[in-house]
Amino acid sequence: MEEQGKTERIEEIFAAHREKSDRANQEAIVEMLRQLQDEQGYLTAELQERAASAAGVKVTVIQVLVRMYPTLKAAPYQHEIILCTGKSCMDRGAQGTLAYLKKRLKIQKSGLSQDKKIFLRTRCCLKHCQTGPNVFIDGKLYTGKTGEELLEIIRAL
């Protein structure tokens, strides 16, 4: 019964969005994606394809928006790690930290860990250049930590 209610709410979101005059507008699409995520927990490939159809845009537009907005997620991961790859952080060892975390967390090409619990991505600059390497773990900034120290923080979550 719960699953049927969720399915009905998702259908209502799509129907409401199709009727909007600004359905291809980025803000309107992002709002639809947030509503879908609230129902499903994350934006599956199928939901992204259906969202593209409802908005009248290519699925690649939806995929870009999902990557662009940190609150939108395409997988049911529990923790997000964002590692800075800007010049200052790279000079302070970010490349080694990234390689270490990828190996130890078994990060796949998609950025998801093998167990799908952790999503690792990079960003060119996190705007804390004097304290690198910089990493956000679930929105909290960690500076100057080694890969080993970061792994301990992640395991404690």
C-alpha positions as protocol buffer text, in pm:
chain_id: "A"
residue {
  index: 1
  type: MET
  ca { x: 0 y: 0 z: 0 }
}
residue {
  index: 2
  type: GLU
  ca { x: 285 y: 238 z: 90 }
}
residue {
  index: 3
  type: GLU
  ca { x: 454 y: 174 z: -247 }
}
residue {
  index: 4
  type: GLN
  ca { x: 129 y: 243 z: -434 }
}
residue {
  index: 5
  type: GLY
  ca { x: 89 y: 575 z: -253 }
}
residue {
  index: 6
  type: LYS
  ca { x: 444 y: 673 z: -345 }
}
residue {
  index: 7
  type: THR
  ca { x: 381 y: 580 z: -709 }
}
residue {
  index: 8
  type: GLU
  ca { x: 65 y: 789 z: -715 }
}
residue {
  index: 9
  type: ARG
  ca { x: 244 y: 1092 z: -566 }
}
residue {
  index: 10
  type: ILE
  ca { x: 522 y: 1059 z: -826 }
}
residue {
  index: 11
  type: GLU
  ca { x: 262 y: 1048 z: -1105 }
}
residue {
  index: 12
  type: GLU
  ca { x: 98 y: 1360 z: -959 }
}
residue {
  index: 13
  type: ILE
  ca { x: 433 y: 1543 z: -961 }
}
residue {
  index: 14
  type: PHE
  ca { x: 489 y: 1458 z: -1328 }
}
residue {
  index: 15
  type: ALA
  ca { x: 133 y: 1556 z: -1423 }
}
residue {
  index: 16
  type: ALA
  ca { x: 156 y: 1889 z: -1241 }
}
residue {
  index: 17
  type: HIS
  ca { x: 491 y: 1970 z: -1401 }
}
residue {
  index: 18
  type: ARG
  ca { x: 370 y: 1887 z: -1755 }
}
residue {
  index: 19
  type: GLU
  ca { x: 98 y: 2149 z: -1717 }
}
residue {
  index: 20
  type: LYS
  ca { x: 335 y: 2431 z: -1623 }
}
residue {
  index: 21
  type: SER
  ca { x: 395 y: 2696 z: -1887 }
}
residue {
  index: 22
  type: ASP
  ca { x: 758 y: 2726 z: -1772 }
}
residue {
  index: 23
  type: ARG
  ca { x: 817 y: 2351 z: -1750 }
}
residue {
  index: 24
  type: ALA
  ca { x: 1156 y: 2375 z: -1927 }
}
residue {
  index: 25
  type: ASN
  ca { x: 1277 y: 2649 z: -1691 }
}
residue {
  index: 26
  type: GLN
  ca { x: 1573 y: 2537 z: -1479 }
}
residue {
  index: 27
  type: GLU
  ca { x: 1417 y: 2643 z: -1149 }
}
residue {
  index: 28
  type: ALA
  ca { x: 1094 y: 2461 z: -1231 }
}
residue {
  index: 29
  type: ILE
  ca { x: 1285 y: 2145 z: -1328 }
}
residue {
  index: 30
  type: VAL
  ca { x: 1494 y: 2154 z: -1011 }
}
residue {
  index: 31
  type: GLU
  ca { x: 1179 y: 2193 z: -801 }
}
residue {
  index: 32
  type: MET
  ca { x: 1027 y: 1889 z: -976 }
}
residue {
  index: 33
  type: LEU
  ca { x: 1347 y: 1690 z: -915 }
}
residue {
  index: 34
  type: ARG
  ca { x: 1344 y: 1782 z: -546 }
}
residue {
  index: 35
  type: GLN
  ca { x: 983 y: 1671 z: -513 }
}
residue {
  index: 36
  type: LEU
  ca { x: 1063 y: 1342 z: -687 }
}
residue {
  index: 37
  type: GLN
  ca { x: 1363 y: 1288 z: -462 }
}
residue {
  index: 38
  type: ASP
  ca { x: 1151 y: 1356 z: -154 }
}
residue {
  index: 39
  type: GLU
  ca { x: 925 y: 1070 z: -262 }
}
residue {
  index: 40
  type: GLN
  ca { x: 1185 y: 822 z: -390 }
}
residue {
  index: 41
  type: GLY
  ca { x: 1486 y: 913 z: -174 }
}
residue {
  index: 42
  type: TYR
  ca { x: 1706 y: 963 z: -481 }
}
residue {
  index: 43
  type: LEU
  ca { x: 1668 y: 1018 z: -854 }
}
residue {
  index: 44
  type: THR
  ca { x: 1688 y: 686 z: -1036 }
}
residue {
  index: 45
  type: ALA
  ca { x: 1782 y: 675 z: -1404 }
}
residue {
  index: 46
  type: GLU
  ca { x: 1417 y: 603 z: -1483 }
}
residue {
  index: 47
  type: LEU
  ca { x: 1296 y: 905 z: -1285 }
}
residue {
  index: 48
  type: GLN
  ca { x: 1552 y: 1124 z: -1461 }
}
residue {
  index: 49
  type: GLU
  ca { x: 1430 y: 1004 z: -1803 }
}
residue {
  index: 50
  type: ARG
  ca { x: 1068 y: 1065 z: -1709 }
}
residue {
  index: 51
  type: ALA
  ca { x: 1157 y: 1407 z: -1567 }
}
residue {
  index: 52
  type: ALA
  ca { x: 1321 y: 1498 z: -1897 }
}
residue {
  index: 53
  type: SER
  ca { x: 1008 y: 1394 z: -2083 }
}
residue {
  index: 54
  type: ALA
  ca { x: 783 y: 1592 z: -1845 }
}
residue {
  index: 55
  type: ALA
  ca { x: 1002 y: 1901 z: -1883 }
}
residue {
  index: 56
  type: GLY
  ca { x: 1041 y: 1863 z: -2259 }
}
residue {
  index: 57
  type: VAL
  ca { x: 1422 y: 1858 z: -2240 }
}
residue {
  index: 58
  type: LYS
  ca { x: 1694 y: 1604 z: -2313 }
}
residue {
  index: 59
  type: VAL
  ca { x: 1787 y: 1362 z: -2035 }
}
residue {
  index: 60
  type: THR
  ca { x: 2139 y: 1508 z: -2040 }
}
residue {
  index: 61
  type: VAL
  ca { x: 1995 y: 1836 z: -1910 }
}
residue {
  index: 62
  type: ILE
  ca { x: 1850 y: 1650 z: -1612 }
}
residue {
  index: 63
  type: GLN
  ca { x: 2178 y: 1466 z: -1554 }
}
residue {
  index: 64
  type: VAL
  ca { x: 2371 y: 1795 z: -1554 }
}
residue {
  index: 65
  type: LEU
  ca { x: 2127 y: 1947 z: -1305 }
}
residue {
  index: 66
  type: VAL
  ca { x: 2159 y: 1646 z: -1074 }
}
residue {
  index: 67
  type: ARG
  ca { x: 2537 y: 1685 z: -1078 }
}
residue {
  index: 68
  type: MET
  ca { x: 2519 y: 2063 z: -1044 }
}
residue {
  index: 69
  type: TYR
  ca { x: 2290 y: 2075 z: -740 }
}
residue {
  index: 70
  type: PRO
  ca { x: 2453 y: 1913 z: -434 }
}
residue {
  index: 71
  type: THR
  ca { x: 2116 y: 1842 z: -272 }
}
residue {
  index: 72
  type: LEU
  ca { x: 2009 y: 1623 z: -564 }
}
residue {
  index: 73
  type: LYS
  ca { x: 2140 y: 1269 z: -571 }
}
residue {
  index: 74
  type: ALA
  ca { x: 2129 y: 996 z: -832 }
}
residue {
  index: 75
  type: ALA
  ca { x: 2204 y: 710 z: -594 }
}
residue {
  index: 76
  type: PRO
  ca { x: 2099 y: 612 z: -243 }
}
residue {
  index: 77
  type: TYR
  ca { x: 2438 y: 690 z: -87 }
}
residue {
  index: 78
  type: GLN
  ca { x: 2456 y: 785 z: 281 }
}
residue {
  index: 79
  type: HIS
  ca { x: 2768 y: 1004 z: 284 }
}
residue {
  index: 80
  type: GLU
  ca { x: 2913 y: 1255 z: 40 }
}
residue {
  index: 81
  type: ILE
  ca { x: 3279 y: 1348 z: 18 }
}
residue {
  index: 82
  type: ILE
  ca { x: 3391 y: 1648 z: -186 }
}
residue {
  index: 83
  type: LEU
  ca { x: 3767 y: 1677 z: -227 }
}
residue {
  index: 84
  type: CYS
  ca { x: 3930 y: 1996 z: -355 }
}
residue {
  index: 85
  type: THR
  ca { x: 4150 y: 1959 z: -662 }
}
residue {
  index: 86
  type: GLY
  ca { x: 4244 y: 2324 z: -696 }
}
residue {
  index: 87
  type: LYS
  ca { x: 4611 y: 2415 z: -743 }
}
residue {
  index: 88
  type: SER
  ca { x: 4677 y: 2506 z: -379 }
}
residue {
  index: 89
  type: CYS
  ca { x: 4526 y: 2181 z: -247 }
}
residue {
  index: 90
  type: MET
  ca { x: 4700 y: 1977 z: -515 }
}
residue {
  index: 91
  type: ASP
  ca { x: 5031 y: 2135 z: -408 }
}
residue {
  index: 92
  type: ARG
  ca { x: 4951 y: 2022 z: -52 }
}
residue {
  index: 93
  type: GLY
  ca { x: 4888 y: 1657 z: -141 }
}
residue {
  index: 94
  type: ALA
  ca { x: 4526 y: 1639 z: -255 }
}
residue {
  index: 95
  type: GLN
  ca { x: 4614 y: 1405 z: -543 }
}
residue {
  index: 96
  type: GLY
  ca { x: 4760 y: 1147 z: -304 }
}
residue {
  index: 97
  type: THR
  ca { x: 4464 y: 1186 z: -69 }
}
residue {
  index: 98
  type: LEU
  ca { x: 4223 y: 1133 z: -357 }
}
residue {
  index: 99
  type: ALA
  ca { x: 4406 y: 822 z: -476 }
}
residue {
  index: 100
  type: TYR
  ca { x: 4417 y: 684 z: -121 }
}
residue {
  index: 101
  type: LEU
  ca { x: 4044 y: 738 z: -62 }
}
residue {
  index: 102
  type: LYS
  ca { x: 3950 y: 593 z: -401 }
}
residue {
  index: 103
  type: LYS
  ca { x: 4149 y: 281 z: -330 }
}
residue {
  index: 104
  type: ARG
  ca { x: 4047 y: 229 z: 34 }
}
residue {
  index: 105
  type: LEU
  ca { x: 3678 y: 311 z: -20 }
}
residue {
  index: 106
  type: LYS
  ca { x: 3667 y: 113 z: -347 }
}
residue {
  index: 107
  type: ILE
  ca { x: 3529 y: 405 z: -545 }
}
residue {
  index: 108
  type: GLN
  ca { x: 3394 y: 315 z: -887 }
}
residue {
  index: 109
  type: LYS
  ca { x: 3397 y: 535 z: -1200 }
}
residue {
  index: 110
  type: SER
  ca { x: 3053 y: 666 z: -1105 }
}
residue {
  index: 111
  type: GLY
  ca { x: 3200 y: 812 z: -785 }
}
residue {
  index: 112
  type: LEU
  ca { x: 3009 y: 564 z: -570 }
}
residue {
  index: 113
  type: SER
  ca { x: 3181 y: 324 z: -336 }
}
residue {
  index: 114
  type: GLN
  ca { x: 3141 y: -44 z: -412 }
}
residue {
  index: 115
  type: ASP
  ca { x: 2883 y: -76 z: -133 }
}
residue {
  index: 116
  type: LYS
  ca { x: 2697 y: 234 z: -268 }
}
residue {
  index: 117
  type: LYS
  ca { x: 2714 y: 407 z: 73 }
}
residue {
  index: 118
  type: ILE
  ca { x: 2967 y: 680 z: -14 }
}
residue {
  index: 119
  type: PHE
  ca { x: 2973 y: 923 z: -304 }
}
residue {
  index: 120
  type: LEU
  ca { x: 3313 y: 1082 z: -373 }
}
residue {
  index: 121
  type: ARG
  ca { x: 3352 y: 1375 z: -608 }
}
residue {
  index: 122
  type: THR
  ca { x: 3600 y: 1650 z: -667 }
}
residue {
  index: 123
  type: ARG
  ca { x: 3562 y: 2024 z: -704 }
}
residue {
  index: 124
  type: CYS
  ca { x: 3819 y: 2262 z: -846 }
}
residue {
  index: 125
  type: CYS
  ca { x: 3821 y: 2491 z: -542 }
}
residue {
  index: 126
  type: LEU
  ca { x: 3654 y: 2486 z: -202 }
}
residue {
  index: 127
  type: LYS
  ca { x: 3767 y: 2844 z: -121 }
}
residue {
  index: 128
  type: HIS
  ca { x: 3993 y: 2757 z: 174 }
}
residue {
  index: 129
  type: CYS
  ca { x: 4322 y: 2767 z: -17 }
}
residue {
  index: 130
  type: GLN
  ca { x: 4550 y: 2838 z: 281 }
}
residue {
  index: 131
  type: THR
  ca { x: 4456 y: 2523 z: 472 }
}
residue {
  index: 132
  type: GLY
  ca { x: 4454 y: 2245 z: 210 }
}
residue {
  index: 133
  type: PRO
  ca { x: 4406 y: 1982 z: 122 }
}
residue {
  index: 134
  type: ASN
  ca { x: 4041 y: 2056 z: 187 }
}
residue {
  index: 135
  type: VAL
  ca { x: 3758 y: 1805 z: 202 }
}
residue {
  index: 136
  type: PHE
  ca { x: 3389 y: 1831 z: 279 }
}
residue {
  index: 137
  type: ILE
  ca { x: 3240 y: 1521 z: 439 }
}
residue {
  index: 138
  type: ASP
  ca { x: 2862 y: 1544 z: 462 }
}
residue {
  index: 139
  type: GLY
  ca { x: 2889 y: 1923 z: 442 }
}
residue {
  index: 140
  type: LYS
  ca { x: 3151 y: 1962 z: 717 }
}
residue {
  index: 141
  type: LEU
  ca { x: 3490 y: 2104 z: 618 }
}
residue {
  index: 142
  type: TYR
  ca { x: 3808 y: 1918 z: 710 }
}
residue {
  index: 143
  type: THR
  ca { x: 4141 y: 2084 z: 636 }
}
residue {
  index: 144
  type: GLY
  ca { x: 4497 y: 1959 z: 623 }
}
residue {
  index: 145
  type: LYS
  ca { x: 4403 y: 1596 z: 693 }
}
residue {
  index: 146
  type: THR
  ca { x: 4582 y: 1295 z: 549 }
}
residue {
  index: 147
  type: GLY
  ca { x: 4399 y: 1020 z: 367 }
}
residue {
  index: 148
  type: GLU
  ca { x: 4435 y: 798 z: 672 }
}
residue {
  index: 149
  type: GLU
  ca { x: 4285 y: 1063 z: 902 }
}
residue {
  index: 150
  type: LEU
  ca { x: 3995 y: 1120 z: 663 }
}
residue {
  index: 151
  type: LEU
  ca { x: 3929 y: 748 z: 641 }
}
residue {
  index: 152
  type: GLU
  ca { x: 3903 y: 731 z: 1022 }
}
residue {
  index: 153
  type: ILE
  ca { x: 3653 y: 1021 z: 1017 }
}
residue {
  index: 154
  type: ILE
  ca { x: 3448 y: 847 z: 749 }
}
residue {
  index: 155
  type: ARG
  ca { x: 3447 y: 516 z: 936 }
}
residue {
  index: 156
  type: ALA
  ca { x: 3325 y: 692 z: 1250 }
}
residue {
  index: 157
  type: LEU
  ca { x: 3016 y: 827 z: 1071 }
}
